Amino acid sequence: MKTALFLAIVLISGALAGTIHGVANLILVEPYLDTAIGIENQHLFASGEEKDTPEFRAEFDSYRYWQKGGQVLAGAILGTSIGALFGLVYAYSRSSLPGRTDLKKTFTLAAIMWLAIYFIPFLKYPANPPTVGDPETVILRSILYLSFITISSFGAVGFYQLYKKLQSQKKIVAFVGYTIFISIVFVVMPPNPDEISAPMELVNDFRTMSVIAVSVFWVSVATILGIFWSKFRPDSQIKLEKY
């Protein structure tokens, strides 16, 4: 393994994919955040906690401009860290992933990681706009969500080890085992403690766009790393057949 080259391509892949994700968030998700925050502001005005003054609007707009301006940078930073994890897992599992090209292998791994550490936890604890939910339960909600991700991830790793040990005709056992395992976890884990007070159409649209934006990241990191790996070959010990 050419360590320096390996680190360079996985970090660059993550940063580029994270940047793409940040742009996708700006385009797809931010409009729904604006709507949700606007509803929350109206509640604040109606309750008397805040006054709809030019000063409030100026401060609010300044904060939102700053928040949106940092969206792409935040995406690049987060993407770099996740890209590093993705690259490490790919280097470790590459030889056992199905597919004859690096691009097919990275897409297979991205699909598995997307499912295990994002989509399944999302089904149990779907994303809500930041203004939805009781602030006093934010720690509990975070613990539940992160716990589900951890359990799902370790479960996927465990059944992957089983997958490698089984003969080809029996490998389906690993997939069935993980499905049963995560289904039990899904039922046992407690539900989200908060009731949703925002309009469900807004919440559902926000969730849909969030899934699309995150999926864009995983497609991007799989594509970029697959192309880089095939071109620069940081691991020269394993060669793939080419069409």
For each residue, the residues with C-beta under 8 A, 3 or more apart:
1: 6 91 234 235 237
2: 5 6 234 235 236
3: 6 7
4: 7 8
5: 2 8 9 232 234
6: 1 2 3 9 10 87 91 234 235
7: 3 4 10 11
8: 4 5 11 12
9: 5 6 12 13 87 225 228 229 232 234
10: 6 7 13 14 83 84 86 87 88 90 225
11: 7 8 14 15 80 83 84 87
12: 8 9 15 16 224 228
13: 9 10 16 17 83 86 87 221 224 225 228
14: 10 11 17 18 79 80 81 82 83 84 86 87 221
15: 11 12 18 19 76 79 80 83
16: 12 13 19 20 79 220 224
17: 13 14 20 21 79 83 217 218 220 221 224
18: 14 15 21 22 75 76 77 78 79 80 82 83 217
19: 15 16 22 23 72 75 76 79
20: 16 17 23 24 75 216 217 220
21: 17 18 24 25 75 78 79 213 214 216 217 220
22: 18 19 25 26 71 72 73 74 75 76 79
23: 19 20 26 27 72 75
24: 20 21 27 28 29 212 213 216 217
25: 21 22 28 29 30 71 75 213
26: 22 23 29 30 68 71 72
27: 23 24 30
28: 24 25 31 209 212 213
29: 24 25 26 32 33 206 209 210 213
30: 25 26 27 33 34 68 71
31: 28 34 35
32: 29 35 36 129 202 205 206 209
33: 29 30 36 37 129 130 206
34: 30 31 37 38 64
35: 31 32 38 39 202
36: 32 33 39 40 129 130 131 132 198 202 206
37: 33 34 40 41 64 129 130 131
38: 34 35 41 42
39: 35 36 42 43 131 198 199 202
40: 36 37 43 44 131
41: 37 38 44 45 50 52 60
42: 38 39 45 46
43: 39 40 46 47
44: 40 41 47 49 50
45: 41 42 48 50 51 52
46: 42 43
47: 43 44
48: 45 51
49: 44
50: 41 44 45 56
51: 45 48 56
52: 41 45 56 57
53: 56 57
54: 57 58
55: 58 59
56: 50 51 52 53 59 60
57: 52 53 54 60 61
58: 54 55 61 62
59: 55 56 62 63
60: 41 56 57 63 64
61: 57 58 64 65
62: 58 59 65 66
63: 59 60 66 67
64: 34 37 60 61 67 68
65: 61 62 68 69
66: 62 63 69 70
67: 63 64 70 71
68: 26 30 64 65 71
69: 65 66
70: 66 67 73 74
71: 22 25 26 30 67 68 74 75
72: 19 22 23 26 75 76
73: 22 70 76 77
74: 22 70 71 77 78
75: 18 19 20 21 22 23 25 71 72 78 79 217
76: 15 18 19 22 72 73 79 80
77: 18 73 74 80 81
78: 18 21 74 75 81 82
79: 14 15 16 17 18 19 21 22 75 76 82 83 217 221
80: 11 14 15 18 76 77 83 84
81: 14 77 78 84 85
82: 14 18 78 79 85 86 217 221
83: 10 11 13 14 15 17 18 79 80 86 87 221 225
84: 10 11 14 80 81 87 88
85: 81 82 88 89
86: 10 13 14 82 83 89 90 109 110 113 221 225
87: 6 9 10 11 13 14 83 84 90 91 225
88: 10 84 85 91 92
89: 85 86 92 93 109 113
90: 10 86 87 93 94 97 105 106 109 225 229
91: 1 6 87 88 94 234 235
92: 88 89
93: 89 90 96 97 109 160
94: 90 91 97 102 105 235 238
95: 238
96: 93 163 164
97: 90 93 94 105 108 109
98: 104 105 108
99: 103 104 105 107 108
100: 104 240 241 242 243
101: 104 105 226 230 240 242 243
102: 94 105 106 226 227 229 230 240
103: 99 106 107 222 223 226 227 230
104: 98 99 100 101 107 108 226
105: 90 94 97 98 99 101 102 108 109 226
106: 90 102 103 109 110 221 222 223 225 226 229
107: 99 103 104 110 111 219 222 223 226
108: 97 98 99 104 105 111 112
109: 86 89 90 93 97 105 106 112 113 222
110: 86 106 107 113 114 218 219 221 222
111: 107 108 114 115 218
112: 108 109 115 116 156
113: 86 89 109 110 116 117 118 218
114: 110 111 117 118 119 214 215 218
115: 111 112 118 119 120
116: 112 113 120 152 153 155 156
117: 113 114 121 149 152 153 156
118: 113 114 115 121 122 214 218
119: 114 115 122 123 211
120: 115 116 123 124 148 152 182 186
121: 117 118 124 125 145 148 149 152
122: 118 119 125 126 127 207 211
123: 119 120 126 186
124: 120 121 148 186 189
125: 121 122 141 144 145 148 192
126: 122 123 207
127: 122 206 207 210
128: 132 133 194 196 198 203 206 207
129: 32 33 36 37 132 198 202 203 206
130: 33 36 37
131: 36 37 39 40 198
132: 36 128 129 194 196 197 198 203
133: 128 137 138 141 194 196
134: 137 138 193 194
135: 138
136:
137: 133 134 140 141 193 194
138: 133 134 135 141 142
139: 142 143
140: 137 143 144 193
141: 125 133 137 138 144 145 192 193 194
142: 138 139 145 146
143: 139 140 146 147
144: 125 140 141 147 148 189 190 192
145: 121 125 141 142 148 149
146: 142 143 149 150
147: 143 144 150 151 189
148: 120 121 124 125 144 145 151 152 185 189
149: 117 121 145 146 152 153
150: 146 147 153 154
151: 147 148 154 155 185
152: 116 117 120 121 148 149 155 156 182 185
153: 116 117 149 150 156 157
154: 150 151 157 158
155: 116 151 152 158 159 178 181 182 185
156: 112 116 117 152 153 159 160 178
157: 153 154 160 161
158: 154 155 161 162
159: 155 156 162 163 174 175 177 178 181
160: 93 156 157 163 164 174
161: 157 158 164 165
162: 158 159 165 166 173 174 177
163: 96 159 160 166 171 174 175
164: 96 160 161
165: 161 162
166: 162 163 170 171 173 174
167: 170 171
168: 171
169:
170: 166 167 173
171: 163 166 167 168 174 175
172: 175 176
173: 162 166 170 176 177
174: 159 160 162 163 166 171 177 178
175: 159 163 171 172 178 179
176: 172 173 179 180
177: 159 162 173 174 180 181
178: 155 156 159 174 175 181 182
179: 175 176 182 183
180: 176 177 183 184
181: 155 159 177 178 184 185
182: 120 152 155 178 179 185 186
183: 179 180 186 187
184: 180 181 187 188
185: 148 151 152 155 181 182 188 189
186: 120 123 124 182 183 189
187: 183 184
188: 184 185
189: 124 144 147 148 185 186
190: 144 193
191:
192: 125 141 144
193: 134 137 140 141 190
194: 128 132 133 134 137 141
195:
196: 128 132 133 200 203
197: 132
198: 36 39 128 129 131 132 202 203
199: 39 202 203
200: 196 203 204
201: 204 205
202: 32 35 36 39 129 198 199 205 206
203: 128 129 132 196 198 199 200 206 207
204: 200 201 207 208
205: 32 201 202 208 209
206: 29 32 33 36 127 128 129 202 203 209 210
207: 122 126 127 128 203 204 210 211
208: 204 205 211 212
209: 28 29 32 205 206 212 213
210: 29 127 206 207 213 214
211: 119 122 207 208 214 215
212: 24 28 208 209 215 216
213: 21 24 25 28 29 209 210 216 217
214: 21 114 118 210 211 217 218
215: 114 211 212 218 219
216: 20 21 24 212 213 219 220
217: 17 18 20 21 24 75 79 82 213 214 220 221
218: 17 110 111 113 114 118 214 215 221 222
219: 107 110 215 216 222 223
220: 16 17 20 21 216 217 223 224
221: 13 14 17 79 82 83 86 106 110 217 218 224 225
222: 103 106 107 109 110 218 219 225 226
223: 103 106 107 219 220 226 227
224: 12 13 16 17 220 221 227 228
225: 9 10 13 83 86 87 90 106 221 222 228 229
226: 101 102 103 104 105 106 107 222 223 229 230
227: 102 103 223 224 230 231
228: 9 12 13 224 225 231 232
229: 9 90 102 106 225 226 232 233 234 235
230: 101 102 103 226 227 233 240
231: 227 228
232: 5 9 228 229
233: 229 230 236
234: 1 2 5 6 9 91 229
235: 1 2 6 91 94 229 238
236: 2 233 239
237: 1
238: 94 95 235
239: 236
240: 100 101 102 230
241: 100
242: 100 101
243: 100 101
